[in-house]
Amino acid sequence: MTDATSNAPAIKGTASSLLTESPLMKKRNAAEARFRMYGVIALCIGLGFLVFLAVSILRNGIPAFTQTVVSVEFTLTQEQFDEAESKMLKTAAYTEIFVNGVTAQLQERGLDVPFDGGTIERLMGKVGGDLRSFYRDNPEAIGVPTTFELPAASRVERYLQGNLTREMVVDGRFLEAADLDVVDALAEAGIITSAFDWNFITGADTGVDNPGGAGIGVSVIGSFFMMLVVLVLSLPIGVAASIYLEEFAPRNRFTDLIEVNISNLAAVPSIVFGILGLAVFIQFAHLPQSAPLVGGLVLTLMTLPTIVISTRAALKAVPPSIRDAALGVGASKMQAVFHHVLPLAMPGILTGTIIGLAQALGETAPLLLIGMVGYVAREYPDGFASGLLDPNSAMPAQIYTWAARSDEAFFEKAWGGIIVLLLFLLTMNLIAILLRRKFERRW
Amino acid sequence: MSNMLIMLILLGLGVVGFFLGRGRALQVAGGDRRELHSLPVYYGAHVGLNAVVPAAMLLFVWLIVQPFVVNNAASDLIAAESASEAGDLSLIMSDVRRVAEGLDLLASTEGMSDAAIAALSVDDGNLRERLAGVGVALGADVQADTLEAAKRYRAVDATGDMLRTITVILVALAGLALSWRLITPAFRARNTVEKGILAVLIAAATIAILTTVGIVLSLIFNTYEFFKLYPIGEFFFGLSWSPSFSGRGGSSELGIIPLLWGTFYISIIALLVAVPIGLFSAIYLSEYASRRVRSIAKPLLEVLAGIPTIVYGLFALLTVGPLLVDVFGQDGALGVNWMQGGTAVITAGLVMGIMLIPFVSSLSDDIINAVPQAMRDGSLGLGATHSETVRQVIIPAALPGIVGAILLAASRAIGETMIVVLGAGAAARLSLNPFDAMTTVTAKIVSQLTGDSDFASPEALVAFALGITLFVVTLALNVFALYIVRKYREQYE
C-alpha cells in the first residue's frame, strides 16, 4: 500500500494544484467557454433571422394598409354633366372638367407653386371613371359641393413614403420633378393626406395596370372556401382513420401498409400533391380549374397525415382504464370509443386540426399547379356554390401573383398580404394553444 | 333529375327508414324494450343505413360509368373517315359534347321541343349562330355526323339519367323494405350497425393508400406518355435544359442533370447554413441553457418552421437578394462584382437554410435529450469538462439520430418549391458559382405546368417525369432517415 501522503514523484515536473490553473486546464476551460459561446452565437443568429424577417415584413407591409388620398371639394353643374355625357370620350370629358375645377380652386387658395392642369392629372391619375360612376349613381349630387377623397397616383404615394426620391424621377408622362413641389405644398396644406386603406382588406385584385386599387378581400374568401372543404373532409376522414388504426386495427400487413403510407405522405413534397391534383381532379375528373373546391381537395389530402398523427396521439393519451370501465359496464367496443374515448380526446383532436388547417392555409405550391395563380380574382363569388366552383384565388396564391408582377408597386401589396396571412395563422395558432391550455388533462 | 335532388331523396328515405325501423322494433317487442337484443335506436339506424348506403354507392358508380357508355354510343355515329386518328376522335367528341350542351341550353332557354331538336339539321344553316346565341361558341360549322352524334348523345344521356334515378330510388326502397322485414326481437341490430361503422372507419384509413396510389399512378402514367415522345436516356443524362416554347418537341432539350445540380447545390448551401446553427442551438438549449431561456428560445425558433414558404420566397426575392447584391454585386460593399442579379443559388440557399434551422434544432434537441443521463454523469465524473462531454460522449452517441435529422432536413430542402421559384432564378445551368442564377426540379415543374403549353406536349409532360424523380428521391431520403432514427432510438429505450 502506498501512503497517500508520501511524496510521489511529480509527473514530469508539472506541479499540479487545485488552486492554480495549469496551462492544460486553462486551455480546456477556454475551450469550454468557446464551445458555450458557439451555442449562444448560433442561437442568436437563429433568433436574429427571425427578428430580421419580422422587421422586413412589417417595414415593407405596413404601407400597404395606408393609402394616400387627395381630398378636394368639387361641384359639378347640370350643364357640365349634360355636356360630358354627350361627348364621345365621356370619362376624358369628366377628367377635364374636374381638373379645370380643381385647378381654379387651388389657384384661389393661393398655392405659391406654379402648376397647371397637367400636374393635377399626373398627381391623381384618371379620375374621370370614378367621377362619372359617382354622378350617375347619385344624380342628386349634381350642383351640390361634394368632397371627394380620391387616391393619389402610386408614384406620389411612394414619394411621400420616401421610397421615391427626387433624383429618381424622370420627367415623363407619369410624373415630373417639378410636380413634387406641388405635392409638398399640397401635403402641407392638408389636401394630400394618408388614410387607412379599407380597399386593401375588402377589395378585389386588379389588373397589372392599377396597383393602387388591388385588394386581398376576394382571395381571403377563396381561402375561406378552401379551408371549409379541408375542414369538412379532413376532420371526419382523419378522425375515422385514426380511430380505426388506434382502436380497432389488428397488427397485420394491411395496417402496417397504412401506417407506412401515412408517415410517408407526411413527408411528400407539397408540389407532388399539386401534380396529383392536376392529374386526378382536373385532367381525369374534369373539375373546374382554379376552383377553391379543387384546392380544398388537394389540401385535404396534404392535411390528412397531420390530422391523423395528432388525433392518434390524442387517442393514445386517453388512459385504458376509461375503455376498461366502459367495457366493464357492458358497452360494446364501438360504444366505448364513441361515447367515452372520443369526447375525451376531442380537445387534442381539435388542436391538431387547427394546426393542420393553419399549415394548409399557408401552402402555395400545389395551388400553382391547379391554376389558382395567375387568375385575377376580380369579383366576389355570389353564393355558396359559386364560392366553391367558380375560379378564385387564395391568399398565398394572391401574394405570389403580386410578387411575380413586374410593377414594383405590387411588391408592397404582396408584403401587406403576408401580414394579413400571418395574422390569420397567428389567430389560428393562438386558438389552438388556448384550447390546449383550457382542456388539457393529465391523467 | 339532378344528383342533389336524388341525394336529398335518399337522405329523406334514410330518415323515414330510421323511424320505421325503430317503430317496428318496438312493435315486434310489444312495446317492451327489454325484449329487444339492442337499443331501438340501432334498429332504426340499421334500416336507415340499408336504405341509403347501397343506393348511394350505386349512384356513385353509375355517375362514373355513365359518361363512358354515352360517349361510346355517340362515337359510333362519327364517320370513320372523319375520325381517322384516335386524337381526332377525341377532338370530335369534345365538339359533340359542346353541341349537345348547346342543344340542352336551346331546350331550356328557348323552350325548344324535343321534336324540334330531333328535326334540326345542318342544312338549316344558322345552327352555329343559334348555339352561339345561348353561349356555346364553336370553332367551325357543325358537321352532319357531329350533329347526329350530339342528338344521340343527348338522347342516351337523358335515358341514362332517368334510368339512374329510377334504379337508385328502387334500390333504396328495396334496402329499406328488406332490412325492415329482418327486424325481430332477437335480431342483432347493434352488431350489424357496428360492422357498418367499422367498414366506414376502414374505408377512411384506406384513403391514405389511395392517395399514394393516386400519386404514383398519375406520375407513372404521364411519365410513360412523356417517354414515348422523348428518349429516356436523354432525359436522365442530358446536360442541357432548354425547352422550346412553341414547337412540339424536336427542338427542346430536356436533360434533368442541370436541374438536379441546381437542386443539390441549393440544398447543400441550405444545409451549410442550417446544420451548424441548428445543431449548436440544440446543444446549447439542451445542455447549457437555463429552463427560462429554453422555454422562450425554443418556441421562438420553432416559429421559423411555422411560417409559410411563400413568405420565405418573398423574403428571398425582395429582401435577401437585393441585400446580397449590395454586398457582392457591382458597386457593392466589397467591390467584387460577383453577383449579377438578386436571384441566385446563394439567395435561395441562405433563405432555405433559415427555414430549416428549426427542423435541425428540434429534432437534434429531442435526440440529444434521449441520450441517457448516466452517460453524461459518467463522463463528467471522470473529469471531463462539459464541452468535452458533449463532443466526445453525447454527440457520438446521438450521431445516427442527428444524421437522420439532417437527412430529413435535406429531403425538405429538395422538395421545397416557393423559395426556389421566387429566389433562385429561371436559367438552368451547370455552374459552380454560387452567385449564379440556377434552377431546380421543383421550380421547373411549376414553370412547365403553369404555362399555356399544350398538355400533351413533351414540354408539359416532362413535369411528371421531374415529379416522379423528386418523389423517388425524397421518399428514399425519408425512408432512410426514419430507418436510422428508429434504429438509434431502440438502442437507448
Interface residues (C-beta under 8 A of the other chain):
Chain A: R28 N29 A31 E32 R34 F35 R36 Y38 G39 V40 I41 A42 L43 I45 G46 L47 F49 L50 L53 S56 I57 N60 P236 I237 G238 A240 A241 I243 Y244 L245 F248 A249 T255 L257 I258 N261 I262 S263 N264 L265 A267 V268 P269 S270 I271 V272 F273 I275 L276 L278 A279 V280 Q283 F284 L301 L304 P305 V308 S332 K333 M334 A358 L361 G362 E363 T364 A365 L368 L369 G371 V373 G374 P396 I399 Y400 A403 A404 F411 A414 W415 I418 L421 L422 L425 N429
Chain B: R190 E194 I197 L198 V200 L201 I202 A203 A204 A205 T206 I207 A208 I209 T211 T212 G214 I215 S218 L219 F221 N222 P276 I277 G278 L279 F280 S281 I283 Y284 L285 E287 Y288 A289 A297 L300 L301 V303 L304 G306 I307 P308 T309 I310 V311 G313 L314 F315 L317 L318 T319 I354 I357 P358 S361 T385 H386 S387 E388 V390 R391 L408 S411 I414 G415 E416 T417 M418 V421 L422 T442 I445 V446 L449 T450 F455 A463 F464 G467 L470 F471 T474 L475 N478 V479 L482
